[in-house]
């Protein structure tokens, strides 16, 4: 049928009759329901029965669970409560068939039709096979399954019911009014297929697991707020009006009182307090528990959705691979047919070139970070000489804030470049199948995006202020720019700003692009149609015309959705010791993200092809890698970036309680003075000497200023040499890193060992199901033979040696 809006476009609607569906369902081993499940209850002791009765009576007093969906609105998805077996036309009488038109659901129908189209030969020739080739050479513009109708209705779903599954999904899943309810995953799977259903199951599980992490993170933050007035270190900083700090940049930066950084010291305490170490350990354990319990949750879903015994069928070779290596063939050991073959030397050379490309792009990111470092170094002096007092007095915070915003812009620009480079390198490798191509592309894009997003954060966490030297002997970039120093209250405030700004901006931008772009595109299409045909004309369009005007799903499928969440998981775990509110921000974003994605799939995108999958694929391995990296980075953040170890060393070794085995607030008296070294102002280099002489503080030029380090005074035998306290702190930091990592890794491995991948009740159900299926198949076959025997007797035919 010709398009109503464009006569050049012709729609071809394909329908598979029952005979075709049955034939290909048997060939594809599609599992269909054949008998209702009989649940086996374990024998319970009387004591346990009594306890369960009391618990159920107590539950009766409580209000109904508000997060559960109303069962009356959801259809009875009977296949979830039935035993299933591979469909067979010879044993069709075994299967539960109420209506042949609805026996195969729409997702299964579209999968069977797509399977047929992928294997149809359209011309004479070796490679003239399949729908994908026709799409790639421009014969067809698009191919998609149709939505089941409109997602809106004039009638209320409560009074008139849902008009179709799309309308039901919109009301109970994609609507903002149900943001607090569980997802109808069985319905999502029925409409979109198992692969998309698994994504939303994982996203929902991740969001649910963020609740305890967000609660503990908020508790750590609130603990910092409540103990702020009792923190001895921030008190000393705020009262240190007589301690004059050395300038933090060359010439234009003035001397400053330590008490001027009072606010920053208090803000630092909110994130760097006694509960931080506990939270870092908790989050490392949380990441392991999340992954282990996801395995169990995935196993339950795989059982309910009949994915346990499903194996991915032998994939077709990519057309690009076939075209490149068609001259050299080798026998496939599985199919026994000749197929194109890539030589080992060719494969290795392509992988080496691809790896070199990845390394080069990572170097580009490091160069961008280096550029931001130079920007920070130069602008500190610029802001220090600024006319506005607000910026002049807060030059370091202004530098950090603008640097983070510029860094975010660079991140977004490089992301566009990375996609093209990853695509080029993956095609250069010439992967054999689509899944190999997808895994290779995914790994490259994740590496690029991860390095791009986190490189500047790693710099601030582990390099900022570590290699600056000391007054009179500063280390410089290209022997010109003095390296940036930490704020007098520490470097953690910079890391917190970096984490907070990047996380909020990134999530806001992603949500806008995910929903805003298709909304604007679809609005513009509707506007053009409204101008041409009016509001009545558009409503009379057939469903295929309406779906064609929607946006197609991303070329890489669920890749963008997964990548966004995995990068967020990295932010939530890797530097969580420096920013305990990260899980809370992630939780709030994900509550919105689930409904945004649902709204996008139901209303803004064409219906994607239903495909099967057993798990989230390569992403699980990436999550495990992030979990391991998070332990290492959090150990270094606590040991190197925060002041936790120097305070601990002072409390036990140098403070008023030294040798008494105590570490309370009274033991921290004098810590600030002990952590600052003395510098003789006359020892400044010419290019570092400040323009002011500090006479505004005491009426006469300053002779001495202080800086953060553990060094000897200028009149000691070895001026500005490291003190014994420096070596004690360094040894304690290294010891803490080793102990923390070994302890957390032991806990992680213990948890992963103790939590089985398959729940015990599920294992028992699977074994019992296997037993019952054999019994049922035997009984059904017996009934059939007995019926045949009776019919033969009625017809007067008898056979000797019949069984039974």
Secondary structure, 3 states (H helix, E strand, C coil): CECCCCCCCECCCCCCCHHHHHHHHHHCCCEEEEEECCCCCCCCCHHHHHHHHHHHHHHHHCCCCCCCCCCCCCCCCHHHHEEEEECCCCCHHHCCCCCHHHHCCHHHHHHHHHHHHHHCECCCCCCCECHHHHHHCCCCCCCCCCCCCCCCCCCCHHHHCCCCHHHHHHHHHHCHHHCCCCCCHHHHHHHHCHHHHHHHHHHHHHHHHHHHHHHHHHHHHHHHHHCHHHCHHHHHHHHCCCCEECCCCCCCCCCEEHHHHHHHHHHHHHHCCCCHHHHHHHHHHHHHHHHHHHHHHHHHHHHHCCCCCCCCCCCCECHHHHHHCCCCEEECCCCCCEEECCCHHHHHHHHHHHHHHHHHHHHHHHHHHHHHHHHHHHHHHHHHCCCCHHHHHCHHHHHHHHHHHHHHHHHHHHHHHHHHHHHHHHHHHCCCEHHHHHHHHHHHHHHHHHHHHHHHHHHHHHCCCCCCEECCEECEECCCEECCCCECCECHHHHHHHHHHHHHHHHHHHHHHHHHHHHHHHHHHHHHHHHHHHHHHHHCCCHHHHHHCCECCCCCCCHHHHHHHHHHHHHHHHCCCCCCCHHHHHHHHHHHHHHHHHHHHHHHECCCCCCCCCCCCHHHHHHHHHHHHHHHHHHHHHHHHCCHHHHHHHHHHHCCCCCCCCCCHHHHCCHHHHCEEEEEHHHCCCCCCCCCCCHHHHCCCCCEEEEECCECCCCCCCCCCECHHHHHHHHHHHHHHHHHHHHHHHHHHHHHHHCCCCCHHHHHHHHHHHHHHHHHHHHHHHHHHHHHHHHHHHCCCCCCCCCC
